[in-house]
Amino acid sequence: MLDRTLCLKRRQFFLASMDNPKSPLVLADPAHLTWLSGFYVDPFSLGSGFGGILVINPDASCVIFYDTRLPDSVSLCVADDIVAVNWYDGITHPKTTRALSLLPEVEKRFPGAFIHDRIDTSQGVEIHKAISKLRRKKYPDEIALIKRSAQIAEKAHAWVLNNIAPGMTELDVYSEVQKICTAQGGQPLIVYGDFAVSPGPDRKGGPPTQLKLKESDMFILDFSVVLFGYRSDFTNTLVVGKKPSSSQQQLMDLAKLAMNAGENNLLEGVNACHVYQSVMDVFLKAGFGEHFPHHAGHGLGLSHPEAPFIVPGSDEILVAGDVITLEPGLYVPNVGGLRIERNYLITESGFECLTHHDISLI
């Protein structure tokens, strides 16, 4: 969960970015509520798809409104005041729909209030842009959740590396990964990503299916574990049941060289497109540039992906506090598809690698 003091600091910086408004701001975007107050609706609940309303006062204190059918995770928020609205108690017929149940209480406490971060208003657009920019710099409580997500996922990565075998299905692998992550996290967790055999450019990833793994298949394992809205995102590619061919090993060797080239440019003040080009240059020099069809990485946190985007033409500059990925990949017909990925925290002196899984074909 997020820290009370750091949530207050985030609200203070947000208000300053909005020129310190003199009246309360009312927000409803789920990511905004999490970032500013730690409000998070556990998706494994009847409340999935529903949220709350956050009112931030000019002094950065805040009030959270939510309905009492939401899961216990919402009680871990760090608001100064919490208004739990009894929308439906299981016996008495509700007076309105769930989506409308909070508005009367908000209006009672804050007459004339309206949702300020609606994207169909100029102020809403301004708020979304301001928070998106501020979210680039991750705070210690956010970094702790991302690191914990990575630690959980690393256990599952290790299991797949040691146990993947011909005859398994992609869904078999996913099921075991989900089981391990749940045990490591001590709670139900969202686990999503790519669990896919890649024969080359025709399939560069995708959700798990009933496809059976065969000897020499290249299996891309690229998944995220979500904790209170935050997630890691890192990848390995494995050759199933057999020593890699020289062509498969060549792809891995090139991807590792490209990742190292990208790491050499992970510095505060470096343009994201320069990081991309450092990765691409390795592939171009080896004659494989046409087989690297996607970004070289992206930002990570409450969203996936989020800024900065490590792509050609980007004008985004790396800042201390960015959490990013590097994910070079090559997808070659008649050889297979391969992608590797690590996560990094940009610091004032360079970077800290946040993921420590084995990157190995076998």
Secondary structure, DSSP 8 states (H G I E B T S, - for coil): ---HHHHHHHHHHHHHHTT--SS-EEE--HHHHHHHH-----SSSTTTT---EEEE-TTS-EEEEEETTS-GGGGG---SEEEEE-S--SSS--SS-GGGTTHHHHHHHSTT---TT-TTSHHHHHHHHHHHHHTTS--HHHHHHHHHHHHHHHHHHHHHHHH--TT-BHHHHHHHHHHHHHHHHTS--EEEEEEEE--BTTBS--S--S-B--TT-EEEEEEEEEETTEE--EEEEEE-SS---HHHHHHHHHHHHHHHHHHTT--TT-BHHHHHHHHHHHHHHTT-GGG--S-SEEE-SSSSSEEEEESTT---B--TT-EEEE--EEEETTTEEEE-BEEEEEETTEEEE---------
